[in-house]
Amino acid sequence: MVRAGLLVGARTLGAADTLIGAWGLGDGEVWGMSPFGGSTGASVWDRIDPRLFLHDCGRLSRVQAAFRTAFHLPRVDSIAVGTDEPTHLGELVGALTGQVEERTVQEYRRLLRDRSRDQSA
């Protein structure tokens, strides 16, 4: 299980990718967690629009788009979330119909890597 989602930093993404590759993990073997960095109510979700990462960006909510995109940052097959709200779980299940724009995810990863290199210099 690895941290997953838009709030995961470049070093964590890189470490997860390295681990997944080194262990030769395949479908169903990699789980993500904490796709919202702790809360869907955090102010970051009001300031960014994760629907930019989807093909049909207007069909899902911001929370749904963030959840769907989390499956690609890093690439995981399942994501563990915690809630006591059945409607929240239903919303997340509905997000699975979204199609992620892989080129946008790759560009985001590239931006994170570039930013990380700039900060460590």
C-alpha positions in Angstrom: 0.0 0.0 0.0 1.4 3.4 -1.0 0.2 7.0 -0.8 -1.7 7.9 -3.9 -3.3 11.0 -5.5 -2.7 14.5 -6.6 -1.2 15.6 -3.2 1.6 12.9 -3.3 5.0 14.5 -3.9 7.5 13.7 -6.6 9.9 11.7 -4.3 7.0 9.6 -3.0 5.8 8.9 -6.5 9.3 8.0 -7.7 9.9 5.7 -4.7 6.5 3.9 -5.3 7.3 3.5 -9.0 10.7 2.1 -8.2 9.3 -0.3 -5.6 6.5 -1.5 -7.9 9.1 -2.1 -10.7 11.7 -3.8 -8.5 9.2 -6.2 -7.0 7.5 -6.8 -10.4 4.1 -6.1 -9.0 1.2 -6.4 -11.4 -2.5 -6.1 -11.6 -4.3 -6.3 -8.3 -1.1 -6.2 -6.3 -0.7 -2.5 -5.6 -3.0 -0.6 -3.4 -3.2 3.2 -2.8 -4.3 5.0 0.3 -5.2 8.6 1.4 -6.2 9.9 -2.1 -7.4 13.2 -0.6 -4.5 13.8 1.7 -6.7 13.3 4.7 -10.0 15.1 3.8 -12.2 16.0 0.9 -13.1 19.1 2.8 -9.5 20.5 2.7 -9.2 23.9 1.1 -6.9 22.6 -1.7 -10.0 20.9 -3.3 -11.7 24.3 -3.6 -8.6 25.8 -5.3 -7.8 23.2 -7.9 -10.0 21.3 -10.3 -9.0 17.7 -10.8 -11.5 17.3 -13.6 -8.7 18.6 -15.9 -7.2 15.1 -15.6 -10.3 13.5 -17.2 -11.4 13.1 -20.8 -15.0 14.2 -20.0 -14.1 16.8 -17.4 -17.6 18.0 -16.6 -19.4 14.8 -15.9 -17.9 14.1 -12.4 -17.5 16.2 -9.3 -14.1 17.5 -8.2 -13.9 14.9 -5.4 -14.8 12.1 -7.9 -12.1 13.4 -10.4 -9.5 13.5 -7.6 -10.3 10.0 -6.6 -10.3 8.6 -10.2 -7.0 10.4 -10.9 -5.4 8.9 -7.8 -5.4 5.5 -9.5 -2.6 6.9 -11.7 -0.5 8.7 -9.2 1.2 6.2 -8.8 -0.5 3.5 -10.8 -2.5 1.4 -8.4 -5.4 -1.1 -8.8 -7.3 -0.4 -5.6 -7.5 2.5 -3.2 -8.4 2.3 0.5 -10.5 5.1 1.9 -12.1 5.7 5.2 -15.5 7.2 5.8 -18.7 6.6 7.7 -20.8 8.3 5.0 -22.5 5.8 2.7 -23.2 8.7 0.2 -19.5 9.5 0.0 -18.7 5.8 -0.8 -21.4 5.9 -3.5 -19.9 9.0 -5.0 -16.5 7.3 -5.1 -17.9 4.2 -6.8 -19.5 6.5 -9.4 -16.1 8.0 -10.1 -14.8 4.7 -11.5 -16.6 5.4 -14.7 -14.3 8.4 -15.4 -11.6 8.1 -18.0 -8.3 9.6 -17.0 -6.3 11.6 -19.7 -3.0 9.8 -19.4 -1.0 12.6 -21.2 -2.2 15.1 -18.6 -1.1 12.8 -15.8 2.3 12.3 -17.4 2.7 16.1 -17.8 1.8 16.5 -14.1 4.4 14.0 -13.1 6.9 15.8 -15.2 6.1 19.1 -13.6 6.4 17.5 -10.1 9.8 16.1 -11.0 11.0 19.4 -12.4 9.8 21.3 -9.3 11.5 18.7 -7.0 14.8 19.1 -8.9 14.6 22.9 -8.6 13.9 22.8 -4.9 16.8 20.5 -4.1 19.4 22.6 -5.9 
